[in-house]
Amino acid sequence: MPELKVKGVTIVETFAEAFPMVGTRVIITAPTLEWALISARTMTGFATSVIACGAEAGIERTLSPKETPDGRPGVAVLLFTMNADKLQTQLRNRVGQCVLTSPGSACFAGLEGEKKLKLGASLRFFGDGWQMSKLVGGRRFWRIPVMDGEFLCEATTGLTKKAVGGGNLLVLGKSHKSVLAACTRAVKAMAELPDVITPFPGGIVRSGSKVGSKYKGQIASTNDAYCPTLKAAVNTALPLDVEAVMEIVIDGLSFEAIHKAMHAGIHAIAKGGAREGVTHISAGNYGGNLGPHHFHLKEIVG
Amino acid sequence: MSALTFKLKGKPDQRLDLSPLVPARLARLKQKQIEALVIGTTRAKLSVGDFFKVKGDDAERLRFVGTDKRCDNIGKSLSEGEIVVDGNAGAYVGAAMKRGRIEVKGNAGALAGASMAGGSLAIAGSAGESAAGILVGETHGMRGGVLTIGRHAGPLLGERMRRGLVIVGGDAGDYAGGRMIAGTILFKRGVGRNAGYGLRRGSLIFLREPEDILPTFGDCGVVEFDYLRLLETWLRGTGRPVRLGGRARRLMGDMSVLGKGEMLILA
């Protein structure tokens, strides 16, 4: 079978293995877009992986005043966990500590969803009895008195159980610089798409992991097959001329959303062609036995 | 299908009870059966056919043409569909309605939208006393939905109101929002004496500062309210544009009762 290439970059015949997650979206608004972003970045901080952060979260996109319920600039945030109870806890803690506290902020539901998660319905107790409930257009909102006026927060937001976490691309290249540039381009392309986030720093992971470790109690450890410094010592997946590998992890509200994001990502990576130094685009999987969602690169490129 | 239309033949010599003329009741009736419905309120058993010329066949959309202030109970307890009143309405228009939409192109009598629980009631003209107020036998006034009054509202607007939104385009009478439990009333112009008397929770929003404010309301000064922006955005989206901005002077009260209600006077 001939090797599949896009602009000289080899598309490895493999697949990304992803897992079901539960997800939600909230909309954060503020007096300025800058402050909405500050609030959203704070809320989605330390949320790269459920392995140790409790949740995976990120900014989906910014919203113009015409797109928000209160006519102010806003940001749509996506939050994912492995089950609804954890999502509820993470949502309450993150909105309570990072959005409620942020000057001038307000928080609204961003998803209809099959079921509801408490948002203001939980945070209202901060009002110590002075909170006010308001129904506007059939939606309930809580007005919680705070030192800069009021924190306006919708009572609930929706959750979806159709979310998918762990869509991924592995980018191999002849230099650290070329791989970083290609991945940055891909993350930017994916950021244009709805319903997905790339939760790692700047959307890129340089420390992909494998399951387990030689050390007891360590549930994940470095993906040695993709570490260029270990080529000679392990069952490496890397050609000798590959100097660096980076991964883009994608979480989305649906299988289709991740499929589209991976398609956009692959083409953005390959945009510069092999001349820029990217040699392969691959994906991480566990043999197909752990995650029910398989994203075959060949089908995505096609 | 055309709207089921009731055209008043002449000025009625008695008050008419039009409460049977709602879509849920008319859906399975033929024209003759509709014309036989009793709507008179005196000992003489007068029916729809005696007062109205009936035409059309879509019972989900009702239209009253040429009605006057003696035509009571239009859309009372409405649970579905749409009613357009091309004229005036008597007392109890939209009272206890649950869902659906009523549009009155003229004025409405007393107790318009009283104890209504949902849906939309829009009165282009003025409304009599106790609009969105409390029906006899009920414990609460308006419990949901939206009531818009294009011009003036009589006294006791929203008395004992529990939930929902009232918008008054003109002046409102005395005791507006009296004994209100919750909900929101938006006053675009003036309001009479003792607004918010006995207000427990709920919001009275004023585009103009009321001339007379009860001494049992405490001033909190001017503050930013994102709630006002939310309300403004929603109102604009539903075709009821009102400029609210985000800054308002807040007065809490009525301190003679629970005192967790508010007057928001736009700054």
Interface residues (C-beta under 8 A of the other chain):
Chain A: T29 T68 P69 D70 G71 R72 G104 A106 W130 M132 S133 K134 L135 V136 G137 F141 R143 D148 G149 E150 L152
Chain B: G144 R163 G164 L165 A182 T184 R201 S203 V223 E224 F225 D226 Y227 R229 L230 L231 E232 T233 W234 G237 T238 K260 E262
